[in-house]
């Protein structure tokens, strides 16, 4: 297939969509302390908001992918942006923690579910030889959003209340997010009437393959490792005496590392092999927790954030391309969405259980030890995927 100018428009539209939705999701760190004080809540209670949001968008990601396979990414992603904007506005009016569970946890989570899988899956059918590069650039929007938006939100909160900040964020999503979603166009050969032209396996056929089952396990066990820092690293840094702005800025440093990982990993994976690279990155992400274990100042926390972000960003950018490699484009949106359900419970329980362990012990040492063991299981699962050949190209 000729990789046209329109294909690259889709890549950059996806970049903006992912920057928007994950910038919103990971700006949660900036609101964490405000939610704790406003509603007199413990860290585990507030962590449920972030966990619910992730649970919803990972569980419903498969549904979003199926809708995109049928109706195309544009309509589905625009609907998702609308839900995110609504959820943020309702959050700004919240008078109880229960409202936050509904508005930030459920509404924003639903919106992300309708954007993430359809947007990232829209890129894959447009490309052949440079699929890894295109996927890396598109998914680097997650890193860009993680880098920029939490810092912007933190600045806004020095100029206005957290409620006004949420209202500004809602307006930004309604304008920028909807415009980017409008530019997402389905690849010609992925149209509903041309599905016969797309090689690969159906969702049902994919679920029966050992390769998918091991990849799913890798995603399932990798999720707690991936999401605990987004909810807790800023709080951990504050506990160690790092100033508020620099503590929140650690999420931005994760974004910088993620950006580097997403751009660099496509070039590496196209040569080394995407599954081998995924296995390596899973291992490195787990090992980054050793830095957190000994961190006592902002420099050590910054090293952790960069290292973690590099490996995290690489993993996220690799998974869609691996699905296309292994299972083809026939049902790629639904396959990617189904794979992401494996991350749902890890995203929910990882940050929440980490918060509960902290509330009980007053430290994160047990969290770090358990996470290292889980990371080893995720790495082993990715290694097992290497035992099986590609089913479709």
Secondary structure, 3 states (H helix, E strand, C coil): CCCCHHHHHHHHHHHHHHHHHHHHHHCHHHHHHHHHHHCCCCHHHHHHHHHHHHHHHHHCHHHHHHHHHHHCHHHHHHHHHHHHHHHHHHHHCCCCHHHHHHHHHHHHHHHHHHHHHHHHHHHHCCCCCCHHHHHHHHHHHHHHHHHHHHHHHHHHHHHCCHHHHHHHHHHHHHHHHHHHHHCCCCCHHHCHHHHHHCCECCHHHHHCCHHHHHHHHHHHHHHHHHHHHHHHHHHHHHHCCCCHHHHHHHHHHHHHHHHHHHHHHHHHHHHHCHHHHHHHHHHHHHHCHHHHHHCCCHHHHHHHHHHHHHHHHHHHHHHHHHHHHHHECCCHHHHHHHHHHHHHHHHHHHHHHHHHHHHHHCCCHHHHHHHHHHHHHHHHHHHHHCCCCCCCC
